[in-house]
């Protein structure tokens, strides 16, 4: 039943109003060992949205200042075939040459492949003119400022305020969860005992670590939440959850009234990189 509940909940559209119920049904229990005899609960469910926002930027021709768009277009190349069948002296055939020549005779062969190229957006979309802009002239801009994509994370740098109580990690909207273990490469010289000691320390302090994480070059990054998990049978894991944001729980759906105490602050998220406004 749970699978059906959440498959339906995921269909709920984003809304600025109070979260509406997208599933209604019955929870039926009969678990004597837990003190739950035959009993039914009539329930409804609404999706808890996250705070992830799409990354918005434009590609600009830095020479003209005009916006460009990318398109997959066929491109032709002439080349010679080497003794092992390899392609030598690859040279692109210009569009003017393509119009006048279908193929080259002699030792030169023809190759056709689709490539991503850049063109002036206005001229292409409003006038149908395919004015190409070299990739070396294309830059990304956000709010008028030039930005650069993030590189793949190889060092997870946790800032002095990059921690959160374990009891609050359920507020993160995780996309993936990974298991962390010591690197056994002799050159690194990491030991299982040191990693286990870290996990035990975090468990003792009931604390998780929060930092920036990027899988590869681009503008999408995650908040990595590194936390211990100990099962009742004694098995211990050090986990890293990659969060796309934090859950926005609707107060109207809370089962208890808000207490007359100071509200808890939002859980910490990875710090934004300079000049780039991206998801938390």
C-alpha positions in Angstrom: 0.0 0.0 0.0 2.8 2.4 0.8 4.2 2.2 -2.7 0.8 3.2 -4.1 0.6 6.1 -1.6 3.8 7.7 -2.6 3.5 7.1 -6.3 0.3 9.1 -6.2 1.8 11.7 -3.9 4.6 12.4 -6.3 2.1 13.5 -8.9 1.0 16.5 -6.9 1.8 19.8 -8.7 3.8 22.6 -7.0 1.5 25.0 -5.3 1.9 28.1 -3.2 -1.2 27.3 -1.3 -1.7 24.8 1.5 -0.7 21.3 0.4 -3.7 19.4 -0.8 -4.4 15.7 -0.2 -3.5 13.7 -3.3 -4.3 10.3 -1.8 -7.0 9.0 0.6 -7.3 5.4 1.9 -7.2 3.0 4.8 -4.2 1.9 6.9 -5.1 -1.6 8.2 -3.0 -3.1 11.0 -3.1 -6.4 12.9 0.2 -6.8 14.7 -0.4 -8.3 18.2 3.3 -8.4 19.0 3.4 -4.6 18.9 0.1 -4.2 20.8 -1.7 -3.3 17.7 -4.7 -5.5 17.2 -7.1 -5.4 14.3 -7.5 -1.7 13.7 -8.0 0.6 10.8 -6.9 4.2 10.2 -8.5 6.4 7.5 -5.8 8.6 6.2 -4.9 11.1 3.6 -1.5 12.1 2.2 0.0 15.2 0.7 3.5 15.7 -0.8 6.1 17.5 1.2 7.8 19.8 -1.3 11.5 20.7 -1.3 13.2 24.0 -1.8 15.2 23.0 -4.9 15.2 25.7 -7.6 16.4 25.2 -11.2 19.7 26.8 -12.2 19.0 29.7 -14.6 21.7 31.2 -16.8 22.2 32.2 -20.4 25.0 31.6 -22.9 26.4 34.8 -24.4 28.7 35.5 -27.3 31.4 37.6 -25.4 32.3 39.4 -28.6 28.9 40.7 -29.6 27.1 40.4 -26.2 24.2 38.5 -27.9 22.6 35.4 -26.5 23.4 32.1 -28.2 21.8 28.7 -28.2 23.2 25.2 -28.8 21.9 22.9 -31.5 22.9 19.4 -32.7 23.9 19.8 -36.3 25.5 17.5 -38.9 29.1 18.3 -39.8 31.3 16.8 -42.6 35.0 16.1 -42.4 37.5 15.0 -44.9 40.4 12.7 -43.9 43.0 10.2 -45.1 42.9 6.6 -44.0 46.0 5.4 -42.3 47.5 1.9 -42.7 45.6 0.6 -39.6 42.3 2.1 -40.7 42.7 5.2 -38.5 41.5 8.6 -39.7 44.4 11.1 -40.4 44.4 14.8 -41.1 40.7 15.4 -40.1 39.5 18.7 -41.6 36.0 20.1 -41.4 34.3 20.9 -44.7 32.8 24.3 -44.6 29.1 24.8 -45.4 30.1 26.6 -48.7 32.1 23.6 -49.8 29.3 21.2 -48.8 26.9 23.1 -51.1 29.3 22.6 -54.1 30.8 19.2 -53.4 29.2 15.9 -52.4 32.4 14.0 -52.1 36.2 14.3 -52.7 38.0 12.0 -55.0 41.4 10.4 -54.4 42.7 9.5 -51.0 40.4 11.8 -49.1 37.3 10.1 -47.5 34.2 11.8 -46.1 32.9 11.5 -42.5 29.6 12.9 -41.2 28.7 13.3 -37.5 26.3 15.3 -35.4 28.0 17.9 -33.1 26.8 20.5 -30.7 27.4 24.0 -32.1 26.4 27.5 -31.0 24.3 30.0 -32.9 23.0 33.5 -32.3 19.6 32.9 -30.7 17.6 35.8 -32.0 18.8 35.4 -35.6 18.1 31.7 -35.5 14.7 31.7 -33.8 13.2 34.9 -35.5 15.0 35.1 -38.8 16.0 31.5 -39.5 19.6 32.5 -39.9 22.2 30.0 -38.7 25.0 32.3 -37.6 27.5 30.2 -35.8 29.5 31.4 -32.9 32.8 29.6 -32.0 32.7 27.7 -28.7 35.7 29.7 -27.6 33.6 32.9 -27.6 30.7 31.4 -25.6 30.5 32.2 -21.9 27.8 31.6 -19.3 26.2 34.6 -17.5 23.8 34.9 -14.6 22.3 38.3 -13.7 24.8 39.9 -16.0 27.8 38.4 -14.4 30.1 35.7 -16.0 30.0 32.4 -14.2 32.0 29.2 -14.4 30.8 25.7 -13.8 31.9 23.7 -10.8 34.5 21.0 -11.1 34.1 17.5 -9.7 34.4 17.3 -6.0 37.6 15.5 -4.9 37.9 17.1 -1.4 34.8 17.5 0.8 35.5 20.7 2.8 33.4 21.0 5.9 33.2 24.6 7.2 33.2 25.4 11.0 29.4 25.7 11.0 28.9 22.7 8.7 27.1 20.3 11.1 23.5 19.5 12.1 21.9 17.3 14.8 21.2 13.7 13.7 17.5 14.1 14.7 17.1 16.7 11.9 18.6 14.9 8.9 15.1 13.7 7.9 14.4 17.3 6.9 16.8 17.0 3.9 15.4 16.0 0.5 17.9 13.2 -0.4 18.4 12.1 -4.0 20.9 9.4 -3.3 22.6 7.9 -0.2 26.1 6.5 -0.4 28.1 4.2 2.0 31.6 5.6 2.9 34.5 3.3 3.7 38.3 3.8 4.1 40.4 3.9 0.9 42.6 0.8 1.1 45.2 2.0 -1.4 48.6 1.7 0.2 49.6 5.2 -1.1 46.8 6.7 0.9 47.4 4.8 4.1 43.9 5.2 5.5 42.7 2.7 8.1 39.3 1.3 9.0 39.9 2.1 12.6 40.2 5.8 11.9 37.0 5.9 9.8 35.2 3.9 12.4 36.4 6.3 15.1 35.0 9.2 13.2 31.6 7.4 12.8 31.6 6.6 16.5 32.4 10.2 17.5 29.6 11.5 15.3 27.3 9.0 16.8 28.3 9.9 20.3 27.7 13.6 19.5 24.5 12.9 17.6 25.9 15.0 14.8 26.0 15.0 11.0 28.5 16.9 8.8 27.2 19.2 6.0 29.2 20.3 3.0 29.2 21.1 -0.8 29.4 18.2 -3.3 29.5 18.1 -7.1 29.5 15.0 -9.2 31.0 16.6 -12.3 31.6 19.8 -14.2 28.4 21.8 -14.3 26.1 24.0 -12.2 24.3 21.4 -10.3 25.6 20.7 -6.8 24.3 18.9 -3.7 24.4 19.4 0.0 26.3 16.3 1.3 25.1 15.2 4.7 27.6 12.7 6.2 26.2 10.8 9.2 26.6 7.5 11.1 23.9 4.9 11.2 24.0 2.1 13.7 21.6 -0.8 13.5 20.3 -2.6 16.5 22.4 -5.6 15.7 25.5 -3.5 16.2 26.4 -3.0 12.5 27.8 0.6 11.9 27.8 2.5 8.7 29.1 6.0 7.7 26.6 7.3 5.1 26.6 10.3 2.8 23.3 11.6 1.6 23.2 13.9 -1.3 20.4 16.5 -0.8 18.7 18.5 -3.5 17.3 20.8 -0.9 15.4 20.7 2.4 11.8 19.6 2.8 9.1 22.2 3.2 6.7 20.7 5.7 3.3 22.4 5.6 2.3 23.7 9.1 -1.3 23.0 8.2 -0.5 19.2 8.2 1.3 19.1 11.5 -0.3 16.7 14.0 0.7 18.8 17.0 0.1 22.5 17.5 3.2 24.7 17.5 4.7 25.1 20.9 5.2 28.5 22.5 9.0 28.3 22.1 11.4 29.8 19.7 11.2 28.1 16.3 14.1 26.0 15.1 16.2 27.5 12.3 16.3 25.8 8.9 18.9 23.0 8.7 22.2 24.2 7.2 22.8 23.7 3.5 26.0 23.9 1.4 27.3 27.4 0.9 26.8 28.8 -2.5 29.7 29.4 -4.8 30.5 33.1 -5.6 28.5 34.8 -8.4 26.2 31.8 -8.9 22.7 31.5 -7.6 21.9 27.8 -7.5 19.8 25.3 -5.6 20.6 24.7 -1.9 
